[in-house]
Structure formats: C-alpha cells, structure tokens
Amino acid sequence: MTGIKAFHEIDRLPFNALKEAQDKLLSETITHVYERVPYYRKVFQERGLLPADVRRGEDITKLPFTYKRDIQTDNWSFLLTEGHGIAEIVSTTGTTGEPVFIAMTMHDLERLAYNEEKSFRHIGAVRGDLFHIAVTCDNLFIAGMAYYRGLIRLGVTVVRVGPQNAIRHLNLLQELKPTGIVAVPSFMVHLSRRAKENNIRIKEAGLKKIVLIGDSIRNEDFTSNTLGRLIEEAFGKICYSTYGITEAQVAFCECSFQKGLHSHPDLVFVEVVDDNGNVLPDGSTGELVLTTLQLEGMPLIRYRTGDVTFRLSEKCPCGRTSVRIGPIIGRKHQRLKVKGVTLYPKTIENAILEINGVANYQIEAFTGDDETDHIILRVGSDRRDNGLRDSLVEVLRARARVTPEIEIESPKEIERRLFEGGSRKALLFKDRRTKYLG
C-alpha cells in the first residue's frame, strides 16, 4: 500500500457516491489480504474464491467471520508476508483471554493518526486548542498513542499526562487550563469528587470538550446514562463518547449532535449480525463486525468484535452520511440471564453509580447449583451502615430487575481484585460461569 487516501469529505458524499468509494477501498483490501496475508490467502483457497469474487460490500458475506480466537491461535499468520516494515507492536489488554499482538507499519501509524484527526474534527477541535491526555501512552496500549498522534496531526497542542493521581491532574487543569481532556469516564467521576473534597471549582478550569474512552455514557436512545449524567453534572454537557478496538486499529466518535458514533467509511466497513451470523437491518441489536480498510500490516476481514450495538445508516443531523453505531450495550459473552431477566453487567454498573459511598466495585458471575447464572456484587466503600446495602438492593431491583448477592469490602481490597494478576485494565466483570449463553 502507498500513503493514506485521505477522504476528509467522504462522510458527506451522497449515499451512492459514498458506497462507490467504499467499495473501491474494500476491493483493494481484499486483493491485499489475498496476496500478502497468509491467514486470508488460506481462507480464500478453502472457499474456492478469488479477489474478483468480493468486490462490493454486498459480496463480503461470501467470506467467513474472523474471531479473536483465530488470532490467538496463530497470531502472526495475520501479518503481511513482508513483515520487516513493522514500526510498532501493540496488544489487547487480555481481559477476555490471552492478549493478541498487533503489528503496525508506518502506513498504519499514519492511518491511526488520520482516524483520530477526523474524530476530533467531528467534535469541533481546532488548531489552537490544548488537550490534556489522561490515558496511558505506553505499555503496548494503542488508544493513548492514537489520540496523541491524531491531535498532533490536527495541529492541537497536547499535554501528555497519562495515569497520575487526581490531585496532579487537578493542578495541571488549573495551571494550564486545557480546552479539552481525553479520559475514561470513571476517572472523570473520580476527578470531580476529588475536586469537591478539595474545594476546587472544577468548572472554572475552562474545559470545553471531554472525550471519553471505554465505557459508554449513553443509553440506547442516546440520552445520557447514569455515568454520563454524573460527569455532565460536574463539568457541563460537553462530553463526547468514543468506541475503539485495538485489533482493528480504528475508532468511532460522536459528533456535536450525539446521535450515535460515526464510523470513518474510508477506514472501516461496518456490519451488525445476530447470534447465527445473519446481517441485521438498521436499528436491530446484534454483534458488531468490522472489516478494516487501508490497513497494511494486519488487516482484518469480518472481525467479530464481541461488542453488542446497532447500526444506523440514515443521514445524521450533522449532515454526514457515514454509518453510525449506537452505544455499546455490552460484551456478547458477558450476557447474563438471572431468574428470567436478561441483562449485561453495564446495567448493574449504571444502577449503582449514583449511590453515595460507592468507591469502586466488581461484578462476579458464576453458575449456581441450579445451573443458572448467579451474581455477586462486591462494593468497595468506607461506609459501614446498613443503609448502603439497603440502597443497593433498592436501586438494583428498580433499574436492573435483579438482586444479586452483595458483599461490602474496603476500597483497597476491591482495587486489589480489579487488578489481580497484573492486569493493566480494571477487571470490572469477573466471569466464573461454567458455560456461556453465546
């Protein structure tokens, strides 16, 4: 591949013109993986297919899905045959099994920066802005690097802080007065609470944009969920949700209308499928499937992300015609069925966030003697009154329609559980079930 084909206005093309441009990029990707990626060359041969058989979006169903376990089984068969041009290696966190390594060429690093440049343009970031990055840029973590490179490409000034204690962040926010911050939602909640404890007027810091990575801050109807409301109450309605996935080296971002997460159609082809792999129409909830475009080192075809959402292809109020996805409802393999109620751990998380005294938590699922799903909710708190337990039971019954077993421990003990085994990402959901619902 040569340089990135930068289509800054592809998102505003009429639908037919956008499809034509994307089909051309898809055709180039198919030829690339057939000629240079051992795993996909084998897939084509087993199916008796040639690149000419998959030239348009509607042809892609001729190809099978790619699963994370495929990469885990033979990681480097996904790497282009001439791997000497690899510039950087990143990895997934390993919270859902063995981590996979993703090799990136210089071309891919530029594509990563282009992806985030476009995302930040969507939210109105401009040259002259100052962004505070509160997520890690090391330890094989792709997101912090992506944000950094994208902002630099856009011409924005960057303060690369990474994981530090809340007081350090608050001091920098007061001193440097950045116009934007990139962080995980739970950290922003923690930051607001520490500011209140220290009589710091956080809104006076001058933040105009908060870009949130990781947990969703939206309900399925795009209203703010509990997590989103807590951040908005502290900082104002200046939040933008994002969704990124290491394996595909791509991210989606809200625009100012906050009606879904925009894909970049020159970088990714989007499907949503049901449990049987059937492609679902707009608005139907299923598993997100991604095919990467303009990716050189380790491209992916029909990669099942495991994330549950829905697809929207009508024009956004912002005028863009790019496909959007809804908020991430949960991880498919984390779906629970408790006494007839089907839910995801995020439902429980959102239910307990507003309760006074909850410092942190971990949700654990296991298979009971009755061969059904059971839940233990472990809450970290310094409160020792019965009111905390009563409040938890009440809110969980009302919002999640379940009453799990509740254990209240010290925040320090919960913190130990969250990062048990040296995980670089907090394990909010621990799955000990002997079987999955699929």
Secondary structure, 3 states (H helix, E strand, C coil): CCCCCCCCCHHHCCHHHHHHHHHHHHHHHHHHHHHHCHHHHHHHHHHCCCHHHCCCHHHHHHCCCECHHHHHHCHHHHCCCCHHHEEEEEECCCCCCCCCEEEEEHHHHHHHHHHHHHHHHHCCCCCCCEEEECCCCCCCCHHHHHHHHHHHHHCCEEEECCCCCHHHHHHHHHHHCCCEEEECHHHHHHHHHHHHHCCCCHHHHCCCEEEECCCCCECCCCCECHHHHHHHHHHCCCEEEEEEECCCCEEEEECCCCCCEECCCCCEEEEEECCCCCECCCCCCEEEEEEECCCCCCCCCCEEEEEEECEECCCCCCCCCCCEECCCCEEHHHCEEECCEEECHHHHHHHHCCCCCCCEEEEEEEECCCCCEEEEEEEECCCCCHHHHHHHHHHHHHHCCCCCEEEEECHHHHHHHHCHHHCCCCCCEEEECCCCCC
